[in-house]
Amino acid sequence: MSCAICGDIYESEPHILLYCPLALTIWSGSDFDPRLWHTSFRSMLDCITMASRELSTDDLGMFVALLWECWNARNRFIFGSQERDVAQLSKRTTTFVMSYRQMKEKTTTKGGGHQTVWTPPAMGLLKLNCDGGKVGEHG
């Protein structure tokens, strides 16, 4: 199967997440050492194994988030929702991960009376979460 983005004749996981021009643009905007995303890996397992040996836990989390962004950007492109500025995707991903970490740190370090672990409601109560949307519309 050929790459829907660049036409490369072999669409492998490393191609999709590391070598395709779309992925390369995202990785180029990151602070990661190019060896982690520009080495010729036979599989993503080889890539992630190398990254897990060389990166801290926090950096490995960011690395995986950028892999996920490459996948999502590719799907948005293929299914008709092109990005205005692909070069900003790595910055957007980094900002998202850092915001999540800050929020998590605030909720775990406050030490107030707020629970951080979900507990079921008391007997006789029902909690219902719902979201709405229409097929074919955003949201």
C-alpha positions as CSV (number, residue, x, y, z in Angstrom):
1,M,0.0,0.0,0.0
2,S,1.4,3.4,-0.9
3,C,1.5,6.5,1.3
4,A,-1.6,8.6,0.9
5,I,0.4,11.7,1.8
6,C,3.6,11.5,-0.2
7,G,3.0,8.5,-2.6
8,D,5.9,6.4,-1.2
9,I,5.4,2.9,-2.4
10,Y,5.9,1.3,1.1
11,E,3.6,2.6,3.8
12,S,5.1,1.1,7.0
13,E,4.6,2.3,10.5
14,P,8.0,3.9,10.7
15,H,7.2,5.7,7.4
16,I,3.9,7.0,8.7
17,L,5.2,8.1,12.1
18,L,8.8,9.2,11.3
19,Y,9.7,9.5,7.7
20,C,6.7,10.8,5.7
21,P,7.1,14.6,4.9
22,L,4.1,15.3,7.2
23,A,5.8,13.5,10.1
24,L,9.2,15.0,9.4
25,T,7.6,18.5,9.6
26,I,6.2,17.7,13.0
27,W,9.4,16.1,14.3
28,S,11.5,19.0,13.0
29,G,9.5,21.4,15.2
30,S,10.3,19.3,18.3
31,D,13.4,19.5,20.5
32,F,14.1,15.8,20.2
33,D,17.5,14.6,18.9
34,P,17.0,13.7,15.2
35,R,18.6,10.3,15.9
36,L,15.3,9.4,17.7
37,W,13.1,10.1,14.6
38,H,15.5,10.2,11.7
39,T,17.3,6.9,12.1
40,S,16.3,4.1,9.7
41,F,14.3,1.8,12.1
42,R,13.0,-1.5,10.9
43,S,10.0,-1.2,13.2
44,M,8.4,1.2,15.7
45,L,9.4,-1.2,18.4
46,D,13.0,-0.5,17.6
47,C,12.4,3.2,17.7
48,I,10.5,3.2,21.0
49,T,13.0,0.8,22.5
50,M,15.8,3.3,21.6
51,A,13.8,6.2,22.9
52,S,13.0,4.4,26.2
53,R,16.7,3.8,26.8
54,E,17.8,7.4,26.1
55,L,14.9,9.5,27.4
56,S,13.6,10.4,30.9
57,T,10.1,9.2,31.7
58,D,8.8,12.7,31.1
59,D,10.6,13.0,27.7
60,L,9.4,9.6,26.7
61,G,5.9,10.6,27.4
62,M,6.3,13.7,25.2
63,F,7.9,11.5,22.5
64,V,4.9,9.2,22.4
65,A,2.6,12.2,22.4
66,L,4.4,13.4,19.2
67,L,4.0,10.0,17.6
68,W,0.3,10.2,18.4
69,E,0.2,13.7,16.8
70,C,1.8,12.4,13.7
71,W,-0.9,9.7,13.5
72,N,-3.7,12.2,14.1
73,A,-2.4,14.8,11.6
74,R,-2.1,12.1,9.0
75,N,-5.7,11.0,9.6
76,R,-7.0,14.6,9.5
77,F,-5.2,15.1,6.2
78,I,-6.5,11.8,4.6
79,F,-10.0,12.4,5.8
80,G,-10.2,16.0,4.5
81,S,-9.3,18.2,7.5
82,Q,-6.0,19.7,6.5
83,E,-4.0,21.6,9.0
84,R,-3.3,25.3,8.4
85,D,0.2,25.2,9.8
86,V,1.7,21.7,10.2
87,A,4.9,23.2,11.6
88,Q,3.0,24.3,14.7
89,L,1.7,20.8,15.5
90,S,4.7,19.8,17.6
91,K,4.4,23.0,19.6
92,R,0.7,22.4,20.1
93,T,1.3,18.9,21.3
94,T,4.1,20.0,23.7
95,T,1.8,22.7,25.1
96,F,-1.0,20.2,25.6
97,V,1.2,17.7,27.4
98,M,2.7,20.4,29.6
99,S,-0.7,21.8,30.4
100,Y,-1.9,18.4,31.4
101,R,1.2,17.8,33.6
102,Q,0.6,21.2,35.3
103,M,-3.0,20.5,35.9
104,K,-2.2,17.1,37.3
105,E,0.5,18.5,39.6
106,K,-1.9,21.1,40.9
107,T,-4.6,18.5,41.8
108,T,-2.1,16.2,43.5
109,T,-0.1,18.8,45.4
110,K,-2.9,20.9,46.9
111,G,-3.5,18.4,49.6
112,G,-7.0,19.9,50.2
113,G,-10.1,17.8,50.7
114,H,-10.5,17.0,47.0
115,Q,-10.4,13.4,45.9
116,T,-8.2,12.6,42.9
117,V,-9.6,9.0,42.5
118,W,-13.1,8.4,41.2
119,T,-15.5,6.7,43.6
120,P,-19.0,5.6,42.7
121,P,-22.0,7.6,43.9
122,A,-23.8,6.6,47.1
123,M,-26.5,3.9,46.8
124,G,-29.7,5.2,45.3
125,L,-27.9,7.9,43.3
126,L,-27.2,7.8,39.6
127,K,-24.6,9.9,37.9
128,L,-25.1,10.4,34.2
129,N,-22.5,12.1,31.9
130,C,-23.6,12.8,28.4
131,D,-22.3,14.7,25.4
132,G,-24.2,15.7,22.3
133,G,-23.3,15.9,18.7
134,K,-24.8,15.5,15.2
135,V,-23.4,13.2,12.6
136,G,-21.7,15.1,9.9
137,E,-21.0,18.2,12.0
138,H,-18.0,19.2,14.2
139,G,-18.7,18.7,17.8
